Amino acid sequence: MIHYHQLITSTRFGSGFEVTLPGDGTYFLLLDSFSNSLANYRFQVV
């Protein structure tokens, strides 16, 4: 089954979150900000 343009989660950064993807496939991570300040990101894929 193919799902296009499906939002998996939406959260404010500054807090961690966990997500279980609905199936095998290719996923894209989109980060967006309304701030001009730099931010550090850390990801762990298990």
mmCIF file of the N, C-alpha and C atoms, coordinates in Angstrom:
data_MODEL
# 
_entry.id   MODEL 
# 
loop_
_atom_site.group_PDB 
_atom_site.id 
_atom_site.type_symbol 
_atom_site.label_atom_id 
_atom_site.label_alt_id 
_atom_site.label_comp_id 
_atom_site.label_asym_id 
_atom_site.label_entity_id 
_atom_site.label_seq_id 
_atom_site.pdbx_PDB_ins_code 
_atom_site.Cartn_x 
_atom_site.Cartn_y 
_atom_site.Cartn_z 
_atom_site.occupancy 
_atom_site.B_iso_or_equiv 
_atom_site.pdbx_formal_charge 
_atom_site.auth_seq_id 
_atom_site.auth_comp_id 
_atom_site.auth_asym_id 
_atom_site.auth_atom_id 
_atom_site.pdbx_PDB_model_num 
ATOM 1   N N  . MET A 1 1  ? 0.849  -1.173 0.000  1.00 0.00 ? 1  MET A N  1 
ATOM 2   C CA . MET A 1 1  ? 0.000  0.000  0.000  1.00 0.00 ? 1  MET A CA 1 
ATOM 3   C C  . MET A 1 1  ? 0.894  1.235  0.000  1.00 0.00 ? 1  MET A C  1 
ATOM 4   N N  . ILE A 1 2  ? 0.579  2.202  -0.815 1.00 0.00 ? 2  ILE A N  1 
ATOM 5   C CA . ILE A 1 2  ? 1.371  3.424  -0.924 1.00 0.00 ? 2  ILE A CA 1 
ATOM 6   C C  . ILE A 1 2  ? 0.561  4.591  -0.378 1.00 0.00 ? 2  ILE A C  1 
ATOM 7   N N  . HIS A 1 3  ? 1.167  5.349  0.513  1.00 0.00 ? 3  HIS A N  1 
ATOM 8   C CA . HIS A 1 3  ? 0.533  6.549  1.067  1.00 0.00 ? 3  HIS A CA 1 
ATOM 9   C C  . HIS A 1 3  ? 1.382  7.745  0.664  1.00 0.00 ? 3  HIS A C  1 
ATOM 10  N N  . TYR A 1 4  ? 0.796  8.692  -0.013 1.00 0.00 ? 4  TYR A N  1 
ATOM 11  C CA . TYR A 1 4  ? 1.509  9.902  -0.399 1.00 0.00 ? 4  TYR A CA 1 
ATOM 12  C C  . TYR A 1 4  ? 1.051  11.073 0.464  1.00 0.00 ? 4  TYR A C  1 
ATOM 13  N N  . HIS A 1 5  ? 1.986  11.933 0.797  1.00 0.00 ? 5  HIS A N  1 
ATOM 14  C CA . HIS A 1 5  ? 1.698  13.172 1.530  1.00 0.00 ? 5  HIS A CA 1 
ATOM 15  C C  . HIS A 1 5  ? 0.936  12.902 2.825  1.00 0.00 ? 5  HIS A C  1 
ATOM 16  N N  . GLN A 1 6  ? 1.377  11.917 3.548  1.00 0.00 ? 6  GLN A N  1 
ATOM 17  C CA . GLN A 1 6  ? 0.724  11.568 4.806  1.00 0.00 ? 6  GLN A CA 1 
ATOM 18  C C  . GLN A 1 6  ? 1.558  12.122 5.950  1.00 0.00 ? 6  GLN A C  1 
ATOM 19  N N  . LEU A 1 7  ? 0.949  12.909 6.808  1.00 0.00 ? 7  LEU A N  1 
ATOM 20  C CA . LEU A 1 7  ? 1.622  13.443 7.978  1.00 0.00 ? 7  LEU A CA 1 
ATOM 21  C C  . LEU A 1 7  ? 1.681  12.344 9.035  1.00 0.00 ? 7  LEU A C  1 
ATOM 22  N N  . ILE A 1 8  ? 2.892  11.978 9.432  1.00 0.00 ? 8  ILE A N  1 
ATOM 23  C CA . ILE A 1 8  ? 3.062  10.941 10.449 1.00 0.00 ? 8  ILE A CA 1 
ATOM 24  C C  . ILE A 1 8  ? 2.951  11.552 11.838 1.00 0.00 ? 8  ILE A C  1 
ATOM 25  N N  . THR A 1 9  ? 3.617  12.676 12.056 1.00 0.00 ? 9  THR A N  1 
ATOM 26  C CA . THR A 1 9  ? 3.529  13.373 13.335 1.00 0.00 ? 9  THR A CA 1 
ATOM 27  C C  . THR A 1 9  ? 3.884  14.833 13.151 1.00 0.00 ? 9  THR A C  1 
ATOM 28  N N  . SER A 1 10 ? 3.414  15.631 14.043 1.00 0.00 ? 10 SER A N  1 
ATOM 29  C CA . SER A 1 10 ? 3.754  17.048 14.069 1.00 0.00 ? 10 SER A CA 1 
ATOM 30  C C  . SER A 1 10 ? 3.995  17.409 15.524 1.00 0.00 ? 10 SER A C  1 
ATOM 31  N N  . THR A 1 11 ? 5.137  17.970 15.813 1.00 0.00 ? 11 THR A N  1 
ATOM 32  C CA . THR A 1 11 ? 5.466  18.288 17.197 1.00 0.00 ? 11 THR A CA 1 
ATOM 33  C C  . THR A 1 11 ? 6.334  19.526 17.250 1.00 0.00 ? 11 THR A C  1 
ATOM 34  N N  . ARG A 1 12 ? 6.345  20.181 18.365 1.00 0.00 ? 12 ARG A N  1 
ATOM 35  C CA . ARG A 1 12 ? 7.238  21.309 18.584 1.00 0.00 ? 12 ARG A CA 1 
ATOM 36  C C  . ARG A 1 12 ? 8.591  20.764 18.994 1.00 0.00 ? 12 ARG A C  1 
ATOM 37  N N  . PHE A 1 13 ? 9.629  21.333 18.422 1.00 0.00 ? 13 PHE A N  1 
ATOM 38  C CA . PHE A 1 13 ? 10.962 20.901 18.825 1.00 0.00 ? 13 PHE A CA 1 
ATOM 39  C C  . PHE A 1 13 ? 11.270 21.481 20.190 1.00 0.00 ? 13 PHE A C  1 
ATOM 40  N N  . GLY A 1 14 ? 12.208 20.875 20.853 1.00 0.00 ? 14 GLY A N  1 
ATOM 41  C CA . GLY A 1 14 ? 12.475 21.210 22.233 1.00 0.00 ? 14 GLY A CA 1 
ATOM 42  C C  . GLY A 1 14 ? 12.006 20.066 23.117 1.00 0.00 ? 14 GLY A C  1 
ATOM 43  N N  . SER A 1 15 ? 11.208 19.204 22.521 1.00 0.00 ? 15 SER A N  1 
ATOM 44  C CA . SER A 1 15 ? 10.797 17.992 23.215 1.00 0.00 ? 15 SER A CA 1 
ATOM 45  C C  . SER A 1 15 ? 10.984 16.824 22.257 1.00 0.00 ? 15 SER A C  1 
ATOM 46  N N  . GLY A 1 16 ? 11.353 15.698 22.788 1.00 0.00 ? 16 GLY A N  1 
ATOM 47  C CA . GLY A 1 16 ? 11.554 14.521 21.956 1.00 0.00 ? 16 GLY A CA 1 
ATOM 48  C C  . GLY A 1 16 ? 10.226 13.895 21.575 1.00 0.00 ? 16 GLY A C  1 
ATOM 49  N N  . PHE A 1 17 ? 10.268 13.041 20.595 1.00 0.00 ? 17 PHE A N  1 
ATOM 50  C CA . PHE A 1 17 ? 9.065  12.307 20.230 1.00 0.00 ? 17 PHE A CA 1 
ATOM 51  C C  . PHE A 1 17 ? 9.462  10.991 19.596 1.00 0.00 ? 17 PHE A C  1 
ATOM 52  N N  . GLU A 1 18 ? 8.547  10.061 19.622 1.00 0.00 ? 18 GLU A N  1 
ATOM 53  C CA . GLU A 1 18 ? 8.743  8.738  19.050 1.00 0.00 ? 18 GLU A CA 1 
ATOM 54  C C  . GLU A 1 18 ? 7.619  8.496  18.064 1.00 0.00 ? 18 GLU A C  1 
ATOM 55  N N  . VAL A 1 19 ? 7.929  7.813  16.969 1.00 0.00 ? 19 VAL A N  1 
ATOM 56  C CA . VAL A 1 19 ? 6.899  7.515  15.988 1.00 0.00 ? 19 VAL A CA 1 
ATOM 57  C C  . VAL A 1 19 ? 7.143  6.121  15.425 1.00 0.00 ? 19 VAL A C  1 
ATOM 58  N N  . THR A 1 20 ? 6.076  5.386  15.171 1.00 0.00 ? 20 THR A N  1 
ATOM 59  C CA . THR A 1 20 ? 6.154  4.097  14.497 1.00 0.00 ? 20 THR A CA 1 
ATOM 60  C C  . THR A 1 20 ? 5.591  4.286  13.102 1.00 0.00 ? 20 THR A C  1 
ATOM 61  N N  . LEU A 1 21 ? 6.402  4.010  12.100 1.00 0.00 ? 21 LEU A N  1 
ATOM 62  C CA . LEU A 1 21 ? 5.980  4.202  10.717 1.00 0.00 ? 21 LEU A CA 1 
ATOM 63  C C  . LEU A 1 21 ? 5.014  3.101  10.304 1.00 0.00 ? 21 LEU A C  1 
ATOM 64  N N  . PRO A 1 22 ? 4.054  3.418  9.434  1.00 0.00 ? 22 PRO A N  1 
ATOM 65  C CA . PRO A 1 22 ? 2.997  2.466  9.107  1.00 0.00 ? 22 PRO A CA 1 
ATOM 66  C C  . PRO A 1 22 ? 3.407  1.301  8.216  1.00 0.00 ? 22 PRO A C  1 
ATOM 67  N N  . GLY A 1 23 ? 4.614  1.313  7.650  1.00 0.00 ? 23 GLY A N  1 
ATOM 68  C CA . GLY A 1 23 ? 5.021  0.202  6.797  1.00 0.00 ? 23 GLY A CA 1 
ATOM 69  C C  . GLY A 1 23 ? 6.383  0.437  6.185  1.00 0.00 ? 23 GLY A C  1 
ATOM 70  N N  . ASP A 1 24 ? 6.831  -0.532 5.397  1.00 0.00 ? 24 ASP A N  1 
ATOM 71  C CA . ASP A 1 24 ? 8.101  -0.407 4.696  1.00 0.00 ? 24 ASP A CA 1 
ATOM 72  C C  . ASP A 1 24 ? 7.998  0.669  3.630  1.00 0.00 ? 24 ASP A C  1 
ATOM 73  N N  . GLY A 1 25 ? 9.154  1.210  3.244  1.00 0.00 ? 25 GLY A N  1 
ATOM 74  C CA . GLY A 1 25 ? 9.142  2.187  2.165  1.00 0.00 ? 25 GLY A CA 1 
ATOM 75  C C  . GLY A 1 25 ? 10.141 3.294  2.391  1.00 0.00 ? 25 GLY A C  1 
ATOM 76  N N  . THR A 1 26 ? 10.055 4.300  1.574  1.00 0.00 ? 26 THR A N  1 
ATOM 77  C CA . THR A 1 26 ? 10.919 5.471  1.659  1.00 0.00 ? 26 THR A CA 1 
ATOM 78  C C  . THR A 1 26 ? 10.150 6.593  2.340  1.00 0.00 ? 26 THR A C  1 
ATOM 79  N N  . TYR A 1 27 ? 10.767 7.198  3.327  1.00 0.00 ? 27 TYR A N  1 
ATOM 80  C CA . TYR A 1 27 ? 10.153 8.300  4.059  1.00 0.00 ? 27 TYR A CA 1 
ATOM 81  C C  . TYR A 1 27 ? 11.054 9.517  3.970  1.00 0.00 ? 27 TYR A C  1 
ATOM 82  N N  . PHE A 1 28 ? 10.474 10.691 4.032  1.00 0.00 ? 28 PHE A N  1 
ATOM 83  C CA . PHE A 1 28 ? 11.207 11.948 4.017  1.00 0.00 ? 28 PHE A CA 1 
ATOM 84  C C  . PHE A 1 28 ? 10.923 12.678 5.319  1.00 0.00 ? 28 PHE A C  1 
ATOM 85  N N  . LEU A 1 29 ? 11.977 13.239 5.891  1.00 0.00 ? 29 LEU A N  1 
ATOM 86  C CA . LEU A 1 29 ? 11.844 14.017 7.115  1.00 0.00 ? 29 LEU A CA 1 
ATOM 87  C C  . LEU A 1 29 ? 11.901 15.488 6.735  1.00 0.00 ? 29 LEU A C  1 
ATOM 88  N N  . LEU A 1 30 ? 10.869 16.223 7.049  1.00 0.00 ? 30 LEU A N  1 
ATOM 89  C CA . LEU A 1 30 ? 10.807 17.646 6.742  1.00 0.00 ? 30 LEU A CA 1 
ATOM 90  C C  . LEU A 1 30 ? 10.888 18.431 8.040  1.00 0.00 ? 30 LEU A C  1 
ATOM 91  N N  . LEU A 1 31 ? 11.865 19.321 8.116  1.00 0.00 ? 31 LEU A N  1 
ATOM 92  C CA . LEU A 1 31 ? 12.009 20.212 9.264  1.00 0.00 ? 31 LEU A CA 1 
ATOM 93  C C  . LEU A 1 31 ? 11.710 21.621 8.789  1.00 0.00 ? 31 LEU A C  1 
ATOM 94  N N  . ASP A 1 32 ? 10.878 22.317 9.512  1.00 0.00 ? 32 ASP A N  1 
ATOM 95  C CA . ASP A 1 32 ? 10.498 23.673 9.130  1.00 0.00 ? 32 ASP A CA 1 
ATOM 96  C C  . ASP A 1 32 ? 10.535 24.549 10.371 1.00 0.00 ? 32 ASP A C  1 
ATOM 97  N N  . SER A 1 33 ? 10.893 25.803 10.189 1.00 0.00 ? 33 SER A N  1 
ATOM 98  C CA . SER A 1 33 ? 10.987 26.715 11.316 1.00 0.00 ? 33 SER A CA 1 
ATOM 99  C C  . SER A 1 33 ? 10.590 28.116 10.883 1.00 0.00 ? 33 SER A C  1 
ATOM 100 N N  . PHE A 1 34 ? 10.022 28.844 11.809 1.00 0.00 ? 34 PHE A N  1 
ATOM 101 C CA . PHE A 1 34 ? 9.700  30.247 11.576 1.00 0.00 ? 34 PHE A CA 1 
ATOM 102 C C  . PHE A 1 34 ? 10.710 31.151 12.268 1.00 0.00 ? 34 PHE A C  1 
ATOM 103 N N  . SER A 1 35 ? 11.786 30.571 12.780 1.00 0.00 ? 35 SER A N  1 
ATOM 104 C CA . SER A 1 35 ? 12.818 31.314 13.497 1.00 0.00 ? 35 SER A CA 1 
ATOM 105 C C  . SER A 1 35 ? 14.070 31.424 12.637 1.00 0.00 ? 35 SER A C  1 
ATOM 106 N N  . ASN A 1 36 ? 14.798 32.503 12.797 1.00 0.00 ? 36 ASN A N  1 
ATOM 107 C CA . ASN A 1 36 ? 16.059 32.684 12.077 1.00 0.00 ? 36 ASN A CA 1 
ATOM 108 C C  . ASN A 1 36 ? 17.250 32.149 12.858 1.00 0.00 ? 36 ASN A C  1 
ATOM 109 N N  . SER A 1 37 ? 17.050 31.710 14.085 1.00 0.00 ? 37 SER A N  1 
ATOM 110 C CA . SER A 1 37 ? 18.158 31.217 14.902 1.00 0.00 ? 37 SER A CA 1 
ATOM 111 C C  . SER A 1 37 ? 18.492 29.768 14.543 1.00 0.00 ? 37 SER A C  1 
ATOM 112 N N  . LEU A 1 38 ? 19.760 29.423 14.745 1.00 0.00 ? 38 LEU A N  1 
ATOM 113 C CA . LEU A 1 38 ? 20.224 28.065 14.456 1.00 0.00 ? 38 LEU A CA 1 
ATOM 114 C C  . LEU A 1 38 ? 19.734 27.094 15.520 1.00 0.00 ? 38 LEU A C  1 
ATOM 115 N N  . ALA A 1 39 ? 19.586 25.850 15.129 1.00 0.00 ? 39 ALA A N  1 
ATOM 116 C CA . ALA A 1 39 ? 19.161 24.809 16.065 1.00 0.00 ? 39 ALA A CA 1 
ATOM 117 C C  . ALA A 1 39 ? 19.989 23.557 15.821 1.00 0.00 ? 39 ALA A C  1 
ATOM 118 N N  . ASN A 1 40 ? 20.235 22.810 16.886 1.00 0.00 ? 40 ASN A N  1 
ATOM 119 C CA . ASN A 1 40 ? 20.925 21.527 16.782 1.00 0.00 ? 40 ASN A CA 1 
ATOM 120 C C  . ASN A 1 40 ? 19.878 20.420 16.759 1.00 0.00 ? 40 ASN A C  1 
ATOM 121 N N  . TYR A 1 41 ? 20.059 19.469 15.856 1.00 0.00 ? 41 TYR A N  1 
ATOM 122 C CA . TYR A 1 41 ? 19.134 18.346 15.746 1.00 0.00 ? 41 TYR A CA 1 
ATOM 123 C C  . TYR A 1 41 ? 19.887 17.051 15.975 1.00 0.00 ? 41 TYR A C  1 
ATOM 124 N N  . ARG A 1 42 ? 19.216 16.076 16.551 1.00 0.00 ? 42 ARG A N  1 
ATOM 125 C CA . ARG A 1 42 ? 19.790 14.752 16.745 1.00 0.00 ? 42 ARG A CA 1 
ATOM 126 C C  . ARG A 1 42 ? 18.689 13.741 16.451 1.00 0.00 ? 42 ARG A C  1 
ATOM 127 N N  . PHE A 1 43 ? 19.037 12.722 15.661 1.00 0.00 ? 43 PHE A N  1 
ATOM 128 C CA . PHE A 1 43 ? 18.062 11.711 15.259 1.00 0.00 ? 43 PHE A CA 1 
ATOM 129 C C  . PHE A 1 43 ? 18.588 10.333 15.612 1.00 0.00 ? 43 PHE A C  1 
ATOM 130 N N  . GLN A 1 44 ? 17.703 9.463  16.000 1.00 0.00 ? 44 GLN A N  1 
ATOM 131 C CA . GLN A 1 44 ? 18.046 8.068  16.247 1.00 0.00 ? 44 GLN A CA 1 
ATOM 132 C C  . GLN A 1 44 ? 16.986 7.218  15.563 1.00 0.00 ? 44 GLN A C  1 
ATOM 133 N N  . VAL A 1 45 ? 17.420 6.397  14.629 1.00 0.00 ? 45 VAL A N  1 
ATOM 134 C CA . VAL A 1 45 ? 16.514 5.503  13.912 1.00 0.00 ? 45 VAL A CA 1 
ATOM 135 C C  . VAL A 1 45 ? 16.805 4.088  14.375 1.00 0.00 ? 45 VAL A C  1 
ATOM 136 N N  . VAL A 1 46 ? 15.794 3.400  14.849 1.00 0.00 ? 46 VAL A N  1 
ATOM 137 C CA . VAL A 1 46 ? 15.967 2.046  15.378 1.00 0.00 ? 46 VAL A CA 1 
ATOM 138 C C  . VAL A 1 46 ? 15.184 1.084  14.522 1.00 0.00 ? 46 VAL A C  1 
# 
